[in-house]
Amino acid sequence: MLEKIIIKESDTRLRNKKERYRKAANLSVINARLENLIYSPKRKLKSETIEQLSTNDYILSNNNVIIQGATGTGKSYIACALINHAIDNGYNGLFFRMTDLLSKLQQADYNNSLDRLLKKISRADILVIDDFLLTNTTEQEQKYLMEVFEIRSREKSLILCSQMNSVEWHKILGGGAIADAILDRAVSKCYKIFLEGESLRKIK
């Protein structure tokens, strides 16, 4: 009887912990799951890549994931599914649209709390930046991104979702030394997912 009570209490604590992690992650697609991904020839999503990522070895190995494709092809869904899967296995994560992330960094800098926010970002096992580099960036925004990529490159993983390719990233980041440094940290150790086909929103 006592053993059953202990097991039940342990299960409850674990479930509550996962729910806290899920809430803190601020996912754009809360119920996204790897098992619900759509594999179709037109979409060109490779099940082998998802199977590799489902082991969570990319987290342990400090590797990034880059998901590229046109709007509506499911980039955000895959990123959220990866975080949900990681949370189920004891990891935690954070999800930001890039504009929101830059806004929070700017506000934190203004309030003299930038170090605190960067520390929070550094502690997450996975950081997703959605809508990455859709528009041109200012010099200050490039510096903020450099701070984020630097702290993540030391021992944590990034998931970047973007409609743009890495050549365009370099231009959007100003094409200088900071662009070189950010791209080096983004693509040097990463899995790449290229999505094609029409918008899944249209299909629905």
Residue frames relative to the residue before (quaternion, step in Angstrom):
aa qw qx qy qz dx dy dz
M 1.0000 0.0000 0.0000 0.0000 0.00 0.00 0.00
L 0.6677 0.4988 -0.2902 0.4702 3.56 0.91 -0.96
E 0.6343 0.5401 -0.3248 0.4478 3.55 1.03 -0.84
K 0.6460 0.5204 -0.3153 0.4609 3.59 1.01 -0.82
I 0.6382 0.5273 -0.3197 0.4609 3.57 1.04 -0.82
I 0.6543 0.5175 -0.2999 0.4628 3.56 0.99 -0.92
I 0.6579 0.5078 -0.3015 0.4673 3.58 0.96 -0.91
K 0.6528 0.5160 -0.3073 0.4616 3.58 0.97 -0.88
E 0.6527 0.5125 -0.3040 0.4679 3.56 1.00 -0.88
S 0.6458 0.5212 -0.3082 0.4652 3.57 1.03 -0.84
D 0.6531 0.5139 -0.3046 0.4655 3.58 0.99 -0.87
T 0.6437 0.5273 -0.3127 0.4580 3.56 1.02 -0.84
R 0.6558 0.5108 -0.3068 0.4634 3.57 0.95 -0.88
L 0.6579 0.5073 -0.3074 0.4640 3.57 0.97 -0.88
R 0.6513 0.5139 -0.3115 0.4634 3.57 0.97 -0.86
N 0.6611 0.5041 -0.3014 0.4669 3.57 0.97 -0.86
K 0.6219 0.5440 -0.3298 0.4568 3.57 1.07 -0.77
K 0.6578 0.5075 -0.3047 0.4657 3.57 0.94 -0.89
E 0.6579 0.5077 -0.3098 0.4620 3.57 0.99 -0.83
R 0.6179 0.5280 -0.3394 0.4735 3.60 1.08 -0.69
Y 0.6489 0.5150 -0.3051 0.4697 3.56 0.97 -0.90
R 0.6660 0.5122 -0.3063 0.4476 3.57 0.95 -0.91
K 0.6568 0.5048 -0.3023 0.4716 3.56 0.99 -0.84
A 0.6753 0.5010 -0.2874 0.4587 3.57 0.94 -0.91
A 0.6052 0.5897 -0.3520 0.4026 3.60 1.12 -0.64
N 0.2180 -0.8152 0.5087 0.1707 3.59 1.19 -0.58
L 0.1182 0.8419 -0.5141 0.1134 3.57 0.94 0.95
S 0.4513 -0.6795 0.5070 0.2786 3.57 -1.07 0.70
V 0.7461 0.1850 -0.1327 0.6256 3.60 1.24 -0.49
I 0.2809 -0.8331 0.4520 0.1509 3.55 0.14 1.35
N 0.7868 0.3479 -0.1667 0.4818 3.59 0.88 -0.93
A 0.3073 0.7714 -0.5069 0.2315 3.61 1.18 0.38
R 0.0136 -0.8094 0.5853 -0.0461 3.57 -0.88 0.99
L 0.5534 -0.6239 0.4393 0.3340 3.56 -1.02 0.80
E 0.6630 0.5274 -0.3163 0.4269 3.58 0.99 -0.79
N 0.6868 0.4662 -0.2857 0.4789 3.60 1.23 -0.25
L 0.3945 0.7262 -0.4795 0.2952 3.59 1.24 0.17
I 0.3667 -0.7267 0.5453 0.2003 3.54 -1.12 0.75
Y 0.0941 -0.7798 0.6184 0.0258 3.57 -0.74 1.13
S 0.1630 0.7713 -0.5975 0.1467 3.56 -0.41 1.22
P 0.6378 -0.5547 0.3643 0.3909 3.60 -1.10 0.62
K 0.6666 0.5088 -0.3099 0.4480 3.60 0.94 -0.83
R 0.6761 0.5117 -0.2979 0.4386 3.55 1.02 -0.76
K 0.2004 -0.8364 0.4822 0.1670 3.58 1.19 -0.65
L 0.3444 0.6948 -0.5372 0.3318 3.57 1.06 0.80
K 0.2755 -0.8001 0.5168 0.1299 3.57 -0.57 1.17
S 0.4252 -0.7167 0.4967 0.2423 3.56 -0.71 1.10
E 0.5893 0.5858 -0.3691 0.4163 3.59 1.12 -0.63
T 0.6499 0.5117 -0.3151 0.4653 3.58 0.99 -0.82
I 0.6626 0.4957 -0.3048 0.4715 3.59 0.93 -0.89
E 0.6263 0.5312 -0.3381 0.4597 3.59 1.02 -0.74
Q 0.6351 0.5168 -0.3246 0.4734 3.58 1.02 -0.78
L 0.6888 0.4817 -0.2797 0.4640 3.57 0.89 -0.95
S 0.6235 0.5686 -0.3412 0.4141 3.60 1.08 -0.65
T 0.5767 0.5690 -0.3830 0.4438 3.60 1.24 -0.23
N 0.3375 -0.7602 0.4679 0.2988 3.57 1.31 -0.43
D 0.3428 0.7492 -0.4994 0.2679 3.60 1.20 0.34
Y 0.5861 0.5837 -0.3787 0.4151 3.60 1.10 -0.59
I 0.6216 0.5247 -0.3369 0.4741 3.58 1.15 -0.60
L 0.6798 0.4887 -0.2826 0.4682 3.56 0.88 -0.97
S 0.7302 0.4235 -0.2260 0.4861 3.58 1.09 -0.74
N 0.4236 -0.7265 0.4517 0.2978 3.59 1.29 0.09
N 0.3828 0.7070 -0.4966 0.3271 3.57 0.97 0.94
N 0.3918 -0.7100 0.5365 0.2335 3.55 -1.18 0.60
V 0.2389 -0.7219 0.6224 0.1853 3.54 -1.37 0.17
I 0.1029 -0.7789 0.6173 0.0417 3.57 -0.83 1.01
I 0.0744 -0.7918 0.6062 -0.0012 3.56 -0.72 1.14
Q 0.0047 -0.8228 0.5656 -0.0553 3.56 -0.51 1.21
G 0.3288 0.7242 -0.5615 0.2285 3.54 -1.12 0.72
A 0.6417 -0.5286 0.3892 0.3966 3.54 -1.28 0.32
T 0.6826 -0.4746 0.3478 0.4333 3.56 -1.26 0.23
G 0.8096 0.2878 -0.2177 0.4629 3.56 -1.04 0.84
T 0.5469 0.6458 -0.3954 0.3570 3.61 1.22 -0.01
G 0.6341 -0.5999 0.3117 0.3753 3.60 1.24 0.11
K 0.2827 0.7888 -0.5045 0.2082 3.58 1.18 0.43
S 0.6868 0.4859 -0.2806 0.4620 3.57 0.83 -1.02
Y 0.6224 0.5514 -0.3398 0.4393 3.58 1.01 -0.80
I 0.6644 0.4976 -0.3096 0.4638 3.58 0.88 -0.92
A 0.6458 0.5248 -0.3195 0.4533 3.58 0.94 -0.88
C 0.6771 0.4795 -0.2879 0.4783 3.58 0.93 -0.90
A 0.6257 0.5319 -0.3340 0.4626 3.58 1.05 -0.72
L 0.6399 0.5184 -0.3205 0.4681 3.58 1.03 -0.76
I 0.6553 0.4877 -0.3195 0.4803 3.60 0.98 -0.77
N 0.6401 0.5208 -0.3339 0.4556 3.61 0.90 -0.83
H 0.6509 0.5100 -0.3079 0.4705 3.56 0.98 -0.86
A 0.6508 0.5116 -0.3090 0.4682 3.57 0.98 -0.83
I 0.6372 0.5243 -0.3232 0.4633 3.59 0.98 -0.84
D 0.6324 0.5321 -0.3259 0.4591 3.58 1.01 -0.78
N 0.7393 0.3747 -0.2066 0.5199 3.56 1.23 -0.49
G 0.7164 -0.5203 0.2341 0.4016 3.55 1.17 0.64
Y 0.5834 0.5655 -0.3814 0.4409 3.59 1.26 0.06
N 0.2618 -0.7422 0.5845 0.1975 3.57 -1.32 0.07
G 0.0785 -0.8186 0.5683 0.0280 3.56 -1.20 0.37
L 0.2494 -0.7326 0.6114 0.1656 3.53 -1.39 0.20
F 0.1625 -0.7810 0.5994 0.0655 3.56 -1.06 0.83
F 0.0575 0.7883 -0.6086 0.0706 3.58 -0.81 1.06
R 0.3467 -0.6081 0.6493 0.2972 3.51 -1.27 0.48
M 0.5928 -0.6210 0.3542 0.3709 3.59 -0.92 0.80
T 0.6362 0.5307 -0.3430 0.4426 3.59 0.97 -0.77
D 0.6506 0.5066 -0.3108 0.4728 3.59 1.03 -0.78
L 0.6387 0.5297 -0.3236 0.4548 3.57 0.98 -0.85
L 0.6780 0.4848 -0.2949 0.4673 3.58 0.85 -0.94
S 0.6295 0.5345 -0.3283 0.4586 3.57 1.05 -0.76
K 0.6653 0.4936 -0.2967 0.4750 3.58 0.97 -0.87
L 0.6432 0.5155 -0.3218 0.4658 3.59 1.00 -0.77
Q 0.6525 0.5118 -0.3082 0.4661 3.56 0.98 -0.86
Q 0.6675 0.4975 -0.2980 0.4671 3.58 0.94 -0.91
A 0.6478 0.5144 -0.3134 0.4664 3.57 1.00 -0.84
D 0.6265 0.5311 -0.3282 0.4665 3.56 1.04 -0.78
Y 0.6503 0.5202 -0.3001 0.4652 3.57 0.99 -0.90
N 0.7395 0.4039 -0.2085 0.4965 3.58 1.06 -0.82
N 0.4606 -0.7037 0.4235 0.3366 3.58 1.30 0.21
S 0.5714 0.5737 -0.3932 0.4355 3.58 1.08 0.75
L 0.2652 0.8000 -0.5007 0.1976 3.58 1.22 0.48
D 0.6392 0.5354 -0.3339 0.4396 3.59 0.94 -0.84
R 0.6413 0.5310 -0.3223 0.4505 3.58 1.02 -0.80
L 0.6672 0.4890 -0.2985 0.4761 3.58 0.96 -0.88
L 0.6508 0.5091 -0.3189 0.4642 3.59 0.95 -0.82
K 0.6216 0.5309 -0.3401 0.4648 3.57 1.07 -0.68
K 0.6264 0.5255 -0.3258 0.4747 3.59 1.04 -0.79
I 0.6621 0.5039 -0.2935 0.4708 3.56 0.96 -0.91
S 0.6681 0.5159 -0.3019 0.4430 3.58 1.00 -0.80
R 0.6629 0.5352 -0.3098 0.4221 3.60 1.11 -0.62
A 0.5785 0.6017 -0.3815 0.3971 3.60 1.14 -0.52
D 0.4805 -0.6706 0.4816 0.2958 3.59 -0.92 0.88
I 0.7796 0.0946 -0.0425 0.6176 3.57 1.12 -0.74
L 0.0824 -0.7628 0.6389 0.0569 3.56 -1.04 0.82
V 0.1510 -0.7735 0.6111 0.0746 3.57 -0.76 1.08
I 0.0644 -0.7442 0.6627 0.0529 3.55 -1.02 0.89
D 0.1635 -0.8118 0.5590 0.0425 3.55 -0.36 1.30
D 0.8055 0.1831 -0.1838 0.5328 3.58 -1.19 0.59
F 0.1362 0.8418 -0.5065 0.1274 3.54 1.00 0.91
L 0.8741 -0.0521 -0.0077 0.4829 3.56 -0.87 1.11
L 0.1739 0.7884 -0.5609 0.1834 3.55 0.76 1.08
T 0.7908 0.1791 -0.0770 0.5801 3.57 1.14 -0.67
N 0.6732 -0.4893 0.3657 0.4167 3.55 -1.28 0.30
T 0.2895 -0.7642 0.5579 0.1447 3.56 -1.16 0.65
T 0.4569 -0.6513 0.5275 0.2979 3.54 -1.18 0.58
E 0.6744 -0.4813 0.3628 0.4265 3.56 -1.27 0.25
Q 0.6564 0.5071 -0.3150 0.4613 3.59 0.99 -0.79
E 0.6388 0.5186 -0.3231 0.4674 3.59 1.01 -0.79
Q 0.6196 0.5370 -0.3349 0.4644 3.58 1.05 -0.73
K 0.6472 0.5122 -0.3142 0.4690 3.57 1.03 -0.78
Y 0.6212 0.5302 -0.3353 0.4696 3.59 1.04 -0.77
L 0.6677 0.4988 -0.2981 0.4653 3.57 0.90 -0.95
M 0.6171 0.5451 -0.3400 0.4543 3.56 1.03 -0.76
E 0.6232 0.5342 -0.3302 0.4661 3.59 1.01 -0.80
V 0.6732 0.5001 -0.2898 0.4612 3.56 0.90 -0.97
F 0.6953 0.4723 -0.2835 0.4617 3.58 0.82 -0.97
E 0.6218 0.5464 -0.3445 0.4429 3.57 1.05 -0.67
I 0.7110 0.4404 -0.2802 0.4712 3.61 0.79 -0.94
R 0.6491 0.5034 -0.3307 0.4647 3.60 1.08 -0.60
S 0.6465 0.5609 -0.3298 0.3984 3.59 0.98 -0.78
R 0.5704 0.6240 -0.3829 0.3724 3.59 1.15 -0.48
E 0.8328 -0.1458 0.1239 0.5195 3.59 0.80 -0.90
K 0.7032 0.4476 -0.2674 0.4833 3.63 1.19 0.17
S 0.4878 -0.6909 0.4729 0.2471 3.55 -1.30 0.48
L 0.2142 -0.7438 0.6228 0.1143 3.51 -1.30 0.62
I 0.1117 -0.7341 0.6597 0.1157 3.55 -1.21 0.59
L 0.0929 -0.8096 0.5795 0.0069 3.57 -0.61 1.16
C 0.1091 -0.7820 0.6123 0.0409 3.58 -0.81 1.05
S 0.1463 0.8214 -0.5307 0.1492 3.58 -0.59 1.08
Q 0.4181 -0.6677 0.5543 0.2686 3.52 -1.26 0.54
M 0.6710 0.5020 -0.2785 0.4692 3.56 1.25 -0.43
N 0.4123 -0.6768 0.5368 0.2895 3.58 -1.23 0.41
S 0.7089 -0.4998 0.2964 0.3997 3.56 -1.26 0.35
V 0.5754 0.5645 -0.3865 0.4482 3.62 1.15 -0.48
E 0.6689 0.4803 -0.2864 0.4899 3.57 0.99 -0.86
W 0.5665 0.5940 -0.3800 0.4264 3.60 1.10 -0.66
H 0.6557 0.5362 -0.3176 0.4263 3.56 0.88 -0.98
K 0.6627 0.4939 -0.3009 0.4758 3.58 0.98 -0.83
I 0.6686 0.5115 -0.2998 0.4488 3.58 0.91 -0.94
L 0.6915 0.4586 -0.2638 0.4919 3.57 1.16 -0.62
G 0.6721 -0.5427 0.2827 0.4170 3.57 1.24 0.32
G 0.4184 -0.7655 0.4189 0.2521 3.57 1.29 -0.14
G 0.6138 0.5785 -0.3446 0.4121 3.60 1.22 0.16
A 0.8193 -0.2537 0.1901 0.4778 3.53 -1.27 -0.50
I 0.6394 0.5175 -0.3349 0.4596 3.59 1.01 -0.77
A 0.6210 0.5329 -0.3333 0.4683 3.59 1.03 -0.79
D 0.6350 0.5291 -0.3206 0.4626 3.59 0.96 -0.87
A 0.6920 0.4967 -0.2778 0.4441 3.56 0.87 -1.01
I 0.6594 0.5033 -0.3100 0.4645 3.59 0.95 -0.86
L 0.6790 0.4917 -0.2940 0.4590 3.58 0.87 -0.94
D 0.6110 0.5499 -0.3514 0.4481 3.57 1.04 -0.75
R 0.6980 0.4610 -0.2650 0.4797 3.57 0.95 -0.88
A 0.6567 0.5306 -0.3072 0.4390 3.58 1.14 -0.62
V 0.8392 0.2801 -0.0927 0.4569 3.56 0.73 -1.09
S 0.4980 0.6934 -0.4306 0.2927 3.61 1.17 -0.26
K 0.7797 0.0800 -0.0453 0.6193 3.58 1.08 -0.72
C 0.3975 0.7415 -0.4578 0.2873 3.57 0.02 1.20
Y 0.3713 -0.6315 0.6256 0.2684 3.47 -1.43 0.36
K 0.1641 -0.7950 0.5765 0.0929 3.59 -1.01 0.76
I 0.0865 -0.7677 0.6346 0.0205 3.52 -0.99 0.96
F 0.0767 -0.7926 0.6048 0.0129 3.58 -0.68 1.13
L 0.1430 -0.8124 0.5637 0.0426 3.57 -0.54 1.20
E 0.0924 -0.7838 0.6132 0.0345 3.54 -1.03 0.86
G 0.5678 0.6104 -0.4337 0.3420 3.56 -1.29 -0.21
E 0.6353 -0.5395 0.3917 0.3898 3.53 -1.33 0.18
S 0.7031 -0.4718 0.3350 0.4133 3.52 -1.31 0.32
L 0.4560 -0.6782 0.5079 0.2722 3.56 -0.95 0.91
R 0.5649 0.5911 -0.3868 0.4266 3.58 1.17 -0.45
K 0.6412 0.5117 -0.3193 0.4743 3.59 1.09 -0.72
I 0.6344 0.5454 -0.3246 0.4412 3.56 1.04 -0.86
K 0.6566 0.5078 -0.3079 0.4650 3.57 1.04 -0.85
